[in-house]
Amino acid sequence: MNKLFSKKIMALLLTFFLFLFTASGYVFSQDNQSEGISNPFGKYRGVDASLKPDETSENEAEKALRANDQTALPSVSKGFWSGISNGLVDIAISKSQWDALLKAFKDDFNIDVSTLDGSTYKASTLVNIYDWLAKMPASFRGCVNMIQKISVPRNENFGKVNPENVAGYVKWEENKTVYMTDRSENNNSNKPESVFIHEMGHCFHMQNTQIMDQWQDAFWGPRNAYTGQASLKDFEKPVSEYGHTNAHEDFSEAIMYYILEPSKLKGQTPSRYQFIKDKVMQGYEF
């Protein structure tokens, strides 16, 4: 009888220890998953494009970013979006996030975003462009309805300029499409949003030739009958060296500075600043 009792006790103890071992193993597994180690729906680490921030809890950094974010954004993680907007990260995002981002461009600005020849965008490029578009008056923003990413321009004539050195361009026959090349995202001298806004300037003047004629009359004077180029007038030179190229580049550079560095444009050439404010931005200032 004692032996039978002892066996029962041993069986109960064995069952108890097995239960403890299983329970502790389960708890350990759950802890790992909550840290995003093995669970694809764990905390977002900004590395695996399959992770979905909107379906997870936030870490403290994300909470801080969300608290500081005042921008109306599409349905992607606010912490993720704000982090990229502030230049903190440039990471892969999930397909659902990309879809939400592209949908936001279309829904909010009627702009289609696409790629050619297998090229890709950096997440920060589109997020920063979205943020700047949101700040622009609709009358100016409406000059663009397509953003195309291309590795290197193909079959385009840029004169003496090597196509591999081109960061962005607009075609006269497709003057509502901005083409951005890989160089726009790999150029230390210009940020992608600078390239995009400069090219928006070209879209605008191609669609508003009367305003461009007024710009040329105000700052460049008549065209040379032989070269087709106009000469700069003596007062208030263009805001940048590239703006000295011709009246069109002067206009697009001034647009870029008006939005990104308004104090520099206003201080260096107040007449250009006032022209853009009155004729292009309908009184809107940045």
Phi, psi and omega in degrees: 000318177299322180295319179296319178298318180297319179297319179296318179298315180298319180295319178295317179297318180298316178299320180297314181293323177296321178298316178299316182297316180294317181296316180295323178295320179295317179298319181297318180296318179296320178299317179298317181294323181294338177270006176076020183282311182241344183270119181295350176250022178281189181303139183287124181257352179076025180236308184272119183294349180276347181288146185236099184302324185294344184254014184230170174282161181262149169274177186295324180296318180295321179298319180295318179296317180297321182296328182271354186272120181247004186272140174286119188237157175291181189279063169238167184304124181297319179296317177300311184298312182297323179298316178293318182301327180269012176073019185279327184217158172215095195226169175289145175233163185287163178299323180296325177290317177301315181300318179295321181293314180294323177296323179296319176302316182289313184291318186274327187233359185056041179243126174271140179240126182211176180229157176236159174047034176076009179287164181224161175260150164281145181302318184296329180300308183290323180295315180293321177297317178303313182299320179289321176301321181297336181270348185274149173294145183300330181297328177271317182301330183290356180284353180236134173231005180207135170241121180245132175259131180222142183299300179220139179304138179245134174056034177249144180258111178249024180067236182277355184277131176292126180306331181290345179264001182273127180266332180196159179197165177226139177263141179301322183281349177228057194281014171244010179246128174260123175263129176239134183259173177301329180297333180297335180256358181230040183234114184291338185277339181222139174277154180305321181293331176294316178299313183298313183293322175302314181291329173301323177301319178294318177303316183294312184289334176292329181269347183230070187294330179294319177294321178295322177297321178295321178297314181296318179297323184285323190240346185236331181084184185292155178284148173286129184295335183273311184270339184080358181263149176263157179258142178295142172283167191284341186260150173046082181293163179305155186288339181226164178297320180295332178294343178284351185300306177194178184297325181293315179291325176301314180298312184292324175294320179296321176301313182299315180289326179301323182273314187268326180223064186300324182295325179292315179297316182294323180284325185273322181214080184299333179292321176294318179301313182293323178300311181294319179301315185279317190265335186249311188264005177054040178087354182283135178238154182253000000 
